[in-house]
């Protein structure tokens, strides 16, 4: 006679087998769908666009510092295989010739064209380049002309006071009964608004002097023109800065020059403009 398993035992065996199968099926489904043991995260989603700076990257070649304490050597030549001076032939309508061929570094030329075109679109066309790249010989002749013009000039001019200081003039001239500049102070005067050879940014081919209207010479009246007002607000968008701003004479070593604009690239120009900086302050 065969031995029979109690029904209760058979029931529990079948229930155990069925439970195991269901558990295995749940694990397989979870592995396939990723819904089993989900991982939570609170990290913010960052898109590529959020990290993109719309301004072109800074190009160190255009941040060369040239001033009284950072002169370039006598043999300095800005031209290299990737840095070439180009005639301003495409800027003919914006140039006042003085017998010299006007030249600038290539990228500076194209930026200047874009800037002048934008000015014209805004209704401003009364502006032109009067000086750009200068050789050492030309800068030397220019400085000597200014120096000779200052020799023996009056100490009671606004320019003399701005350059030498009222107290200096009082103690070194007025109190001593002297009314005309010494040769030494005449040189200081000339060097306040004109650079000696080797100390001029014009050697780099990265800057321009601008005039407007019936101006016959470079002077502060350019600051009163519509062209200057536009440049003051917009030049940085094209990579240019006002190189010698008002109130920064002690930093730059030169007098206020509203006509002198220097190319440094869009990123650097924007940061300098936003921070009300000079190139010296930006690079320190």
Long-range contacts (C-beta under 8 A, 24 or more apart in sequence): 53-267, 55-266, 55-267, 55-270, 56-265, 56-266, 56-267, 57-267, 58-265, 58-267, 58-268, 59-265, 62-107, 62-108, 62-206, 62-239, 62-263, 62-264, 62-265, 62-268, 63-264, 63-265, 63-268, 63-279, 63-283, 64-204, 64-206, 65-279, 65-280, 65-283, 66-199, 66-200, 66-201, 66-203, 66-204, 67-195, 67-199, 67-201, 67-252, 67-253, 67-254, 67-280, 68-191, 68-195, 68-196, 68-199, 68-253, 69-253, 71-196, 71-198, 71-199, 72-198, 72-203, 72-204, 73-198, 74-136, 74-197, 74-198, 76-136, 76-198, 76-203, 78-105, 78-133, 78-203, 78-204, 78-205, 85-133, 85-205, 88-129, 88-132, 91-116, 91-129, 94-127, 94-128, 94-129, 95-128, 95-129, 96-128, 96-129, 96-130, 96-211, 98-130, 98-131, 100-138, 102-129, 102-131, 102-132, 102-133, 103-132, 103-133, 103-205, 104-132, 104-133, 104-205, 104-206, 104-208, 105-204, 105-205, 105-206, 105-263, 107-263, 108-205, 108-206, 108-239, 108-263, 111-238, 111-239, 111-240, 111-263, 112-208, 112-238, 112-240, 112-263, 114-238, 115-231, 115-234, 115-235, 115-237, 115-238, 115-240, 118-234, 118-237, 118-238, 119-227, 119-230, 119-231, 119-234, 122-230, 124-226, 124-227, 124-230, 126-212, 126-213, 126-225, 126-226, 126-227, 127-210, 127-211, 127-212, 127-225, 127-227, 128-210, 128-211, 128-212, 129-208, 129-209, 129-210, 130-209, 130-210, 130-211, 130-218, 130-259, 131-202, 131-208, 131-209, 132-202, 132-205, 132-207, 132-208, 132-209, 133-202, 133-203, 133-204, 133-205, 134-200, 134-202, 134-203, 135-203, 136-197, 136-198, 136-203, 137-197, 139-195, 139-196, 139-197, 139-198, 139-200, 139-202, 139-203, 140-196, 140-197, 142-194, 143-190, 143-191, 143-194, 143-195, 143-196, 143-197, 146-190, 146-193, 146-194, 147-186, 147-187, 147-190, 149-190, 150-181, 150-186, 150-187, 150-189, 150-190, 151-181, 151-183, 151-186, 152-180, 152-181, 152-186, 153-180, 153-181, 153-186, 153-189, 154-179, 154-180, 154-181, 155-179, 155-180, 155-181, 155-185, 159-189, 159-192, 159-193, 159-255, 160-189, 162-192, 162-249, 162-255, 163-188, 163-189, 163-192, 163-255, 164-188, 164-189, 192-254, 192-255, 193-254, 193-255, 193-257, 195-254, 201-243, 201-260, 201-262, 206-262, 206-263, 206-264, 207-243, 207-260, 207-261, 207-262, 207-263, 208-260, 208-261, 209-257, 209-259, 209-260, 210-259, 210-260, 210-261, 211-259, 218-257, 218-259, 220-256, 220-258, 222-258, 222-259, 223-258, 228-258, 228-259, 231-261, 235-261, 235-269, 235-273, 236-266, 236-269, 236-270, 236-272, 236-273, 237-266, 237-269, 237-270, 238-266, 238-269, 239-263, 239-264, 239-265, 239-266, 239-268, 239-269, 240-264, 240-269, 241-268, 241-269, 241-272, 241-273, 241-279, 243-278, 243-279, 244-278, 245-276, 245-278, 248-278, 251-278, 251-280, 251-281, 252-278, 252-280
